[in-house]
Amino acid sequence: MTMGVLSACATQPVQESVSVIAPPAPAIDATNGAEPLSAQALAWQNRQTQLKMLLQWGLSGRFSATGMPLSANLQWTQAGEQFLVRLSGPLGLGAVQLVGTPSQVVVSANGQQYYTQEPEAFLQHSYNIRLPITALRYWAVGVPQPVSDTPLVDTIAAAMLVSDLQLDSVGRVTHFVQNGWQVSYEEYQDESTLAMPRRILLVQMASPVATEAAAALPTKVKLLIEQWTLPPTAPEVRL
């Protein structure tokens, strides 16, 4: 299997966005009298199809989040349902590794191993960092998390619905809201025909029951992806 490495030597800024209805509907046959999709919406459909077929990938870069004094290093390898995520830098207690699938995650930190089904809760409890690990598998490559990838609970499914989806002139997403997060793509790589993201800003929206202090200081996560690897070597996962 060949490997393609995309560095951040040259980047392409996000073009002017336009709003579309989300999630996109199947292409409409204009011969039946219905209104055809716009060029942006059709390009977005094609892009989603390509990205959803991207089952193996890797990235390396940096991230910062509310409450972190400095940025930390991020390495992510995805192979189907399996993922391997390494966080290192100013996290307070050194490096953290998460290995697993959506149903079971093994966290290695400080010479100890922990088993969890909620890696986000572990990171928040242990390091006071809110990082939406489960959704980032999709958001990192530039697509919303599928509703089918969540438990069949009405309230959860409703939260996973996408709103305020905006596209640029070539059909790349620049902004959407999902599961209480605003996801903005501030810059794309330009070496790949898939135009992978380079700079992503995540802002957690205030909950209706949030305290006044929490509402005044929303969680912000900034991702800088310095290198993409397509496809990567599949991680070895031991649960």
Residue, then its C-alpha position, 0 to 999 in steps of 0.5 A: m500500500t502506497m503512502g502519501v504524506l501531506s505537509a503544511c509547507a503550502t496552505q490554502p485559505v478558506q474561501e468565502s462561505v455560503s450557507v446550505i441546508a444540512p445534512p445534504a439531500p441526495a442529488i435531485d433529478a432535474t428532469n422530474g421538474a425538481e430544482p437541481l442542487s447548487a454547484q457547492a452542494l453537489a461538490w459537497q456531496n461528492r466530497q463527503t462520499q470521498l472522505k467517508m471512504l477514507l478509512q485509514w489516515g494519520l495526522s500530526g500537529r498541535f492543539s490548545a484548549t481553554g485552561m491549557p497554558l501552552s499548546a500540546n502535541l497531537q498524533w492520531t492514527q485511524a484504521g477503520e473503527q480503531f484509533l491511536v491518539r497520543l497527546s504530549g506536552p504541557l498536559g500537567l502530567g506528561a504524555v497520554q495515549l488512547v487506543g481503542t474503538p468507539s465502544q472501548v478505549v484504553v488510556s495509558a498515562n503515568g505508567q498506568q492503564y485505564y479502561t473507559q467508554e468515555p475518553e472525553a470524561f477521562l481527559q476532563h477529569s484528569y487534565n481539565i481538558r475538553l477534547p471531543i475525541t469521539a467526534l474528532r475522528y470525523w471532524a478532523v477530516g472535514v465531515p460531521q459525525p454521522v448520526s448512525d454512529t451514536p446510540l439509538v437514543d432520541t435526545i442524543a440523535a437530535a443533538m447529533l443533527v447538523s445545523d448552520l452548515q456553510l460551504d466555500s465555493v468549491g464545496r468544502v465545509t467551513h462551518f457547522v454546529q453539531n452536538g453542542w460544538q461550533v466547528s470552523y475550518e479556518e484553513y485547508q491544506d492544498e497539496s491533496t486532491l481531498a484538500m484536508p484541513r489544516r486549522i480547525l477551531l472548536v467552540q463548545m456552546a453554552s448549555p442552557v443549564a450552564t453556570e454563569a461562570a461556565a457561560a462566560l468562559p466557553t471551551k475553545v479548542k484550536l487544532l493545527i494539523e502540520q502533516w497528513t499521512l494517507p493512508p497510515t500504517a494501521p495501529e495495533v490495538r489491544l483491548 
